[in-house]
């Protein structure tokens, strides 16, 4: 784990945060050689226990979803 003096952390805070996020390696911030804080990457997002049905109630059906959108007489593939 990388150790970083608090003054150096203060001067390069955004770069340190970007590096921790990118590499996943934590950084220990120290003051006079003693640990003050530890910057760690965020935890992975929680996945729902069941992914089946997770989109329930998010769709709306308009009209008939079973029959063809066009009449068979309008199908180009049937014309020869």
C-alpha positions as CSV (number, residue, x, y, z in Angstrom):
1,X,0.0,0.0,0.0
2,X,1.3,3.4,-1.0
3,X,1.9,5.9,1.8
4,X,1.5,9.6,1.1
5,X,2.2,12.6,3.4
6,X,-1.0,14.6,4.1
7,X,0.6,17.7,2.6
8,X,1.4,15.8,-0.7
9,X,-2.2,14.4,-0.7
10,X,-3.7,17.8,-0.3
11,X,-1.7,19.1,-3.2
12,X,-2.6,16.2,-5.5
13,X,-5.9,15.0,-4.1
14,X,-7.8,14.7,-7.4
15,X,-4.9,12.9,-9.1
16,X,-4.6,10.5,-6.2
17,X,-8.4,9.8,-6.2
18,X,-8.3,9.1,-10.0
19,X,-5.3,6.8,-9.5
20,X,-7.0,4.8,-6.7
21,X,-10.2,4.5,-8.8
22,X,-8.2,3.4,-11.9
23,X,-5.8,1.0,-10.3
24,X,-7.8,-0.2,-7.3
25,X,-4.8,0.2,-5.0
26,X,-5.5,2.0,-1.7
27,X,-3.4,4.9,-0.5
28,X,-2.6,5.5,3.2
29,X,-2.4,9.2,4.1
30,X,0.0,10.0,7.0
31,X,0.7,13.0,9.2
32,X,4.2,13.0,10.8
33,X,4.5,9.4,9.8
34,X,1.3,8.3,11.6
35,X,-1.7,7.0,9.6
36,X,-4.5,9.5,9.3
37,X,-6.8,8.2,6.6
38,X,-6.9,5.4,4.0
39,X,-8.3,6.1,0.5
40,X,-9.8,3.0,-1.0
41,X,-11.6,2.3,-4.3
42,X,-15.4,2.1,-4.1
43,X,-17.1,-1.2,-3.5
44,X,-18.6,-2.9,-6.6
45,X,-22.3,-2.1,-7.1
46,X,-24.6,-4.6,-5.5
47,X,-26.4,-6.9,-7.9
48,X,-30.0,-7.9,-7.2
49,X,-30.3,-11.5,-5.9
50,X,-32.6,-12.3,-8.8
51,X,-32.0,-10.6,-12.1
52,X,-35.0,-12.3,-13.7
53,X,-37.9,-9.9,-13.5
54,X,-35.8,-6.9,-12.5
55,X,-37.4,-4.9,-15.4
56,X,-41.0,-5.8,-14.3
57,X,-43.4,-2.9,-14.6
58,X,-41.1,-0.8,-16.8
59,X,-42.6,-1.6,-20.2
60,X,-45.9,-0.8,-21.8
61,X,-47.5,-2.8,-24.6
62,X,-49.3,-0.8,-27.3
63,X,-51.5,-2.7,-29.6
64,X,-51.3,-6.3,-30.8
65,X,-47.8,-7.9,-30.3
66,X,-48.7,-11.3,-31.9
67,X,-50.0,-10.5,-35.4
68,X,-47.7,-9.2,-38.2
69,X,-47.3,-5.4,-38.5
70,X,-48.3,-5.5,-42.1
71,X,-50.9,-7.5,-44.0
72,X,-49.5,-10.5,-45.9
73,X,-50.4,-8.8,-49.3
74,X,-48.0,-6.0,-48.4
75,X,-45.0,-8.3,-47.8
76,X,-42.3,-7.7,-50.5
77,X,-40.8,-11.2,-49.9
78,X,-44.0,-12.9,-51.1
79,X,-44.0,-10.9,-54.4
80,X,-42.4,-12.6,-57.3
